[in-house]
Amino acid sequence: MSRAPHAPADPYLLGTDPEEARRLETQHRLWADATRDLWDRAGFGPGARLLDLGCGPGFAALELAGRVGAAGSVLAVDESDRFIASLAREARRRGLAQLAARVERVEELRLEPGALDGAFVRWLFCFLPDPAQVIDRVASGLRPGGRLVVWDYLNYRATTLQPRSPAFDRVLRAVAESWRRSGGDLDVGGRLPGLIAEAGCRLLDLAPLVRFVRPGTAFWDWPTQFFFSHVPRLVEAGLLSEAERRAFEDEWRAREREPGAFLQAPPMIGIIAEKE
Ligand SMILES: C[S@@+](CC[C@H](N)C(=O)[O-])C[C@H]1O[C@@H](n2cnc3c(N)ncnc32)[C@H](O)[C@@H]1O
């Protein structure tokens, strides 16, 4: 599969090209019910003033803007000017004046203290070398009683293709190494509850976000899009050989023809916390 070479100036490990934007859209659609469930339980509703941190092209932010309505507000922040420009365009097209999109590195996030009713941070902390200082910034922006909803990976090595595939296991190790090399951590979810508590937020719930995904179902697109777009980057980065890439693709496609095959998808944690 061919793809445009990764722009060297692009700091986000997975790139900001249209292929990644489409992957994020699929991912949001497939996980939308679980996401809405966390928002409901956090009380994100009409009139709320919310932050969506590391919003990407903004599929969640657009939904949140609908949820809070004209009386509320959503501030969507991402370091990618490409993602933010596309989100701002879409917000204008839909007439969502309550949605503001801002280019900013989250390490330099500036928030008015105590002005937010809620914050949503999904699939961001795994990319950050120092999640603690970003959590502190988010917590300082929440009012007492404001709610934080966080969603990220943990225990990544539990991801398995069944029947077991040595080629897939090699890819998985290379993916985790690519994250580590860029300063991130696919096990960050295990540390997040402690960091959130240290930032002065009381944990209300820890939700397991775990799925078994079968070929031929809609959810199968989620890992397929991820691995088929990221594996070529692993080859470019010298973390996998071309032969290992081919072996992975062959075994993945072979599993798609096996009636009993499934993927234990990368485990994730959903966290709901309240600013004290
Ligand atoms: C996997 S995407 C998740 C997007 C969105 N939160 C979602 O759930 O669909 C991660 C996003 O984090 C952004 N990001 C990564 N590191 C960042 C940083 N240091 N500052 C700001 N944004 C960052 C990337 O640009 C990317 O849009």
The ligand as a Gaussian input file, in Angstrom:
#p B3LYP/6-31G(d) Opt

LIG

0 1
 C       -4.989000      10.180000      18.002000
 S       -5.346000      11.876000      17.729000
 C       -6.826000      12.006000      18.731000
 C       -7.762000      13.085000      18.259000
 C       -9.040000      13.243000      19.084000
 N       -8.750000      13.498000      20.487000
 C       -9.947000      12.045000      18.981000
 O      -10.256000      11.453000      20.010000
 O      -10.347000      11.709000      17.859000
 C       -4.150000      12.737000      18.709000
 C       -4.139000      14.236000      18.496000
 O       -3.280000      14.821000      19.478000
 C       -2.594000      15.897000      18.880000
 N       -1.366000      16.129000      19.655000
 C       -0.374000      15.240000      19.917000
 N        0.584000      15.811000      20.675000
 C        0.181000      17.103000      20.911000
 C        0.727000      18.194000      21.632000
 N        1.898000      18.088000      22.269000
 N        0.042000      19.368000      21.665000
 C       -1.156000      19.482000      21.005000
 N       -1.715000      18.482000      20.302000
 C       -1.062000      17.298000      20.258000
 C       -2.319000      15.444000      17.459000
 O       -2.084000      16.542000      16.596000
 C       -3.596000      14.677000      17.142000
 O       -4.533000      15.512000      16.522000

